[in-house]
Amino acid sequence: MSNELRFDFLQVPQLKFGFGRIIELPESLEQFKATNCLFVGNRSVLKSAKITEILAEIRENEQVTVGLLEVQGEPDTTQVDKGVQLGKELQANCVIAIGGGSAIDLGKAIAGLLTNEGEAKDYMEVIGTGKKITNEPAPLIAIPTTAGTGSEATKNAVILSKKEKIKASIRSPLLIPKLAIIDPELMLSMPRNVTASTGMDALTQLIEAYTSNKAQPLTDVLARMGLNRAIKSLLLAYDNGQDVSAREDMAFSALLSGICLANAGLGAVHGFAGILGGRLEIPHGVICAALLKPVIEENIRQMVKEVPYHRTLTKYVKLAYLFGVPKNENIKTTAFNLIERLKQLTNLLKIPKLSSLGLQEQDFETIIPLVLKSSSIRYNPVALSEEALYSILQKTL
C-alpha cells in the first residue's frame, strides 16, 4: 500500500472556461434561481463596456433585482461587514464577484456571512475567534478578470484587518464558488504591471503546490500542466496584452494554481505574503514575485546538505527542465540553475525590490515571528529557521 496514493481532493466549482463565455452570465442566474443579485467588483470593472452591457441585459429581466458594491483597495473587514449589510437589505440570494482576487475574496466572505451570524473578524484565522462557517452560503458566481490568484477555485477568502495590519483567511469548503466563469476576453486590457504581478502569483502558487510537503498525484499533474502554459505564455502576455492565446494560457494556469493550492497547500513565499501585504499594502503578486527566487534558493541550499539529498530536490530539477535549463548529470547544479532562470524572469517582468515599496530591515524582527505562525509555511518542503527567513528577506531589499 502506497501513502502516495492516499489523499483528499476538494470539489471544484462548475466551470465555464473560454473566450466570450461572459455572455452566459444571465442564463446562469436562472440556473441558480437568482432574483436579488449583489454584484461585487472594482469600479473600473463594473463600468467597463462588456460588463455594462451584461448588467443592462440582466436588468431588462423584471424578475431580477441588481445591487452593486464597489471594491475599494484590498478587501478588509469593514468592507465585508458593509457588503453583508447591503446584501441583507437587498435580500440577496446570489452574489456575483467580478474582478481580481480581491473582488472574488470579498464576494466569498460576503456570501458566507449572509447566511452565518457574526462579523468578518469572528471567522478570520490567526486574529479571529475561530468561528466556523456552518450554514450554506448564498450561491457565489466568481468571474476573474486577472490571471493570478485562482480564487475562483479555492475555499478561502483573504481579508485585511487594518487594526492588526495583517491579512488572514476566512476558510471553509463551503466558500468554494458554485460557478466560475473564466473568460480570457476580460483580461485583454490588463496593464503590463498587473499582468506581471498576477502572472507571477499564479506561477508561484503552481511551484509551491508542486513542491509542498502536502503535494499529491493529482495536484502534481495539474501543477505541471499549469506550469507548462505559464512558462510559455507569461512573457508573451506581458509583451502583448492582446495575444489571445497567451491570455488563455495564463487564465488556465491561474485556475489550475487555485485548484492545486486548495488541495496541496503552498509554502514559505505565501507565509510571507499575507504578513507583508497587511503591513505594507504591497500588491500580493509583487510580494510573491520578489520572494520566489530567494525562498527556492534557501530551500535548495538546505536540501543539498542532506544525505541523501532531500526527496523534493528532484522536483526542483524537473522545474528547472520546464524553464529550459539544459539537462545535467549533476542534480545539485541543475537545481541551482533554476534560481538563475527565475532571476532572469523577474528582471524581464520588471519586478521591483520590496525596499522600494517600503520594506526595511528594521521590520524583520516583527515580521518573522508572524511568518512562522502562518498557515502556508507549514507546507514548505523544508523547515526554515528565523535566520533563514531573515536571509530571505534581506535578498528582497
N, C-alpha and C positions, 0 to 999 in steps of 0.2 A: 504493500500500500504506500503510495507516494503522498507526502504532505503538500507537494507542489500542486496536486490536483484536489486540494481541499480548500475551497474559497467561497465567499459570498459575492453576489453581484446585485447591485441596486437596479431597480427598474429605471428605464429612461422615459422621457416624455413621448407622446405621439409626435412624430417628426414630419414636417413638411419642408423639404430642402430643395432649393433650386431657384434659378433666376426667374423673377417675376411672380413668385408664389405669394407675395403680399396681397395680391388681388383676391386671394381666397379667404382673407380675414372675415369679411361679412358673413359668408356661409358657415364659417367656423363658430361664430357666435350662435348661430341657430343650432349647431351641434350640441352646445352646452346650455341651450335654452336660456341664454343670457338676455335679460331685459333691461337691467340697470348696470351699465358698464363704466368702470373707473379706468381711464387711461392715465398711465404714469410715464412721463418721459421728459427729456430736455426740451426747452422752448424751441431750439433750432430744429429738433426732430419733429415735434408736434406741428410746427409751422411749415415744414417742408412741403413741396408741391405734391409729392406722392402720397404722403400721409394726410394732407388736407383733402385730397381727392377721395381717399378711402373713408375718412371721417364724414365727409359730405354724403357719401353713399349710405353709410350706416345711419346717419341722422334722418335720411329720407324714409327709413322704416319707422313708422309711427309707434311700433311696439317696443322700440329700444330707446332708452334714455342714456345720454352720454355725459360724464363728468370728466374734467381734466385736472391733473395735478402735475405741475412743473417741478422737475428735479432741479435743485439749486446746489451745485457743487457735489461734494461727497455726501452720500445718504447718511444722515445722523439720526439719533434717537428722536429729536424734536420733529424731524420731517416724517418719520414713521408714525409717530403719535398723531400728527396733524393729518396725515393721509388716512389713518384709520378713522378718525373723526369725520372726515369728508366722506369716506366710503359708507359709514353708518348713516349719515344724513341722506346720502343718495340711495340707501338701501341696496348697495351694490351686491349683485350676485355673480359678478365676474370682474377680474382685474386683468388689464392688458398692459404689460410693461414693455415699452419700446425704447431702445437706445443702447448705450453701452452697459457694461457690467453694473455700474452704479444704479442705473434706472431699473434693471432687472432685479437686483438685490433689494432695492426699495419696494418694488412690486411684490416680491416674495414675502417680505416682512409684513406688509400691509395685508396681503391675502391671508396670512396666518393669523394675524391679530384681529381680523374682522370677526372671526368665529371663536377666538380664545380670549378670555378676560385678562386684563393687566396691561402694563405699558411695555414698550420695546425693551427697556433695560432689564426688566424682570427675566427675559428669555436669553440674554446675551451670555456667552461663555466668558470666563475669566472675571468679569466685573459684575455679572448679573447675580440673581438669586437662585439660579438653577431650575427655573420653571420650565416645564416641557410643553411643547405643542401637542395637545391630545385630541382636539376636535379637528375634523377635516376642514382645511382652509377653503376659502372661496376659490373657485376654479381660476387658475392663472394661465394666461397665454403670454409666452415670452417671445419677443421679436428683437433679436440683436441687430444693431446697426454698426457694430465694430467686431473685428475678429480677434478676440483676446481671451476673455475670462472663461468662456464656456459656461457661464452662469445659467444659461438656458437648460442645462442638463444636470445641475447639481442640487444638493439638498440643503445648502447653507446660504444665508444672506449676510454679507459682511457689512456691518454698520459701525459708524464712528460715534464714539462718546466724546464730545468736546470737553467735558469736565475732566475725565481721566486721560484725555489725549491718547486714546488707543482705539484701534479698530478690532472688533471681535465679531464672532459669528453667532447668529441665531440659527440653530442647526436641527433639522428634523427631516426624515424621509418624506414626511407629509408636505414639505415645502417644494418638492420637485414639481415643476410646472406640469400641467395637464397636456399642454400642447406647446411646441416650439415651432415657429415659422422662421426659417433661416433663408433669407433672400439676399444673395450677394449683390443684387442691384442696389440695395440700400446702403452698401458700403463703398460704392464707387467714388463718392465725394469726400471720403475720409482724408484729412490733411496728412501730409507725409510724416510729420512727427507722431501723429496718433497711429498711423499705420505701423510705424517703427515700434512704438512702445507696446501697443496691444499685441502686435505680432510676436514680440519677444516674450510677452506674458504667456501666450499660447505655447511657444517653443519651450519655455521654462517649465510649464506645467507638464508637458509631454515628457521632458527629460527627467523631471523629478519623480513623476509617477512610474516611469520605466525603471528607475534605479532605486525606488523606495524599498524599504525592507518589508513592505506590505504588498509589493507587486505580485501579480498572479498571471497565469497564462493568457486569459482574455485581455487584460489590460496591456500586457506586453505586445500582443498582436495589434491592438488598436493604437497604441503609442507609436509603434514603428510605422504604421500606416500614416498617421498624422505627421510624424517627423519627416518622412519622405516628401510629403507635399509641402510642408512648411519650409524645409531647407531649399527646395526647388523654387518656391514662389515668393518668399518674403521680400527679397531684394527686388524682384520683378514688380510686385505690387507697390513697393516703396518708390521705385523709379518711374512707374507709370500707373497711376491710380485708376486709369480707365482700362487696364488689362483685365478683361472679364475672367479669363481662365485663372489668372493669379489670384484674383479676389475669391473665386470659387474655392480654390485650393486652401486659401487661408481661412475662409469661413468653415470649411470642413475640418481643417486641423484644429481650430478653436473648439468646435463641437466635440471632437474626439478628446481634446485635452480636458474638457469638463467631465466627460464620462469616465476618463481614466482617473482623474483626481478624486472623484466621488467614490471610487472603488479601491484605489491603491494608495491614497494619501499623497502627500507632497514631500517636502524636505526643508532644509535649513534656509533656502532662499525665501520661501514663504513664511518661515518662522520669523525672519527679519522684517518681511514686507508689512505685516499688519502693525507692528510696533512703529516702524519708521513712518509709515503712511499716516498714522494717527498723530505723531508728534510734529512732523514737518510738512504735512499736506502735500507730499510729492506724489505725482501720479503713480499708481500701483505698477504699471508696466515698466516705467522708468527704473523703479527700485529693483524689480526683478532682473531687468537687463543689466544693470550695474553690478548686481551681486552674483549673477550666474557664473561668470568665469572664476572669481576668487573662491566661491564655495566649492565648485567642482575641483579646483586646484588643491584646496585643502583636503577634500575627500580623497583624492588620488594620492596625495602625499602620505596620508595615513594608511591607505590600502597597500601601498607597495612596501611598507615597513613590516607587514605581516608575513609570516612564513607558515604555510604557503600564502601567496597573495590572496587578499580578500576576494570572495566569490563574485562580488558585484563589479570588480575591475574589468571582467570580460565584457560587461555591458557597456562600460565606458569605451572599450576598444571597438565594439560594434557601432557605437555612436560616432566614433572617430571616422570609421569607414563611411558611414552615411554622410558625413561632412566632407568627404573626398580625401581624407588622409590616406596616402599610399600604404598598402599592406606591408607590414614589417614583422619579422620573426620575434622581435623584442617587444613583448606586451607592454612593458613599462614605457618605452619610448613612444609607442603608438598612442597610449593613453594621454601622455603629456602633450603630444601633438594636437590633441583635441582642444586643449586650452588655447593654443595659438590660433586655431580656426575661430574659436569664439571671440577672441580679442579682435580679429580682423572683421568679423561680422558686426560687432558693436561699434567699431570705428566707422565702418561704412554707413551704419544707420545713425551716426552722429549722436550716440547716447551720451548725455552729459555726466560728468563726475558729480557725485552726490554732494561734495563740498560746495559746488556752485549753486546747489539748491538748499543750502542751509545746514547740512550735517557737519558737525565739528567734533574733534576728538574728545572734547570735554563732555560730550553727550554719551560717550560709550559706557561709562560707569552706570548710567541709569538704564540704558537700552539693553545691555547684555543679560541682566537677571530676568528681564521680561521675556526676552527671546527664549531663554532656557525653559520657561514655563509655557511656551506656545504649543498649540496642538500639532502644528506641522512638523516641528523639529524632531519629534519622537519617531518619525518615519525616515529621517535621514539615514543613509546606509551605514554611516559610522557615527559614533558619539563624538561630539565636538566640545572641547573644554572651553572655559572662559577665555583662556589665552588664544585658542584657535579662533574664536568668534571675534576677539579684538583684532587679530591679524587680518581677518577677512574684511572687517570694516575699514581698517587703515588703507586697504587697497582700493577702496571706492572713493577716497578723497582726492 
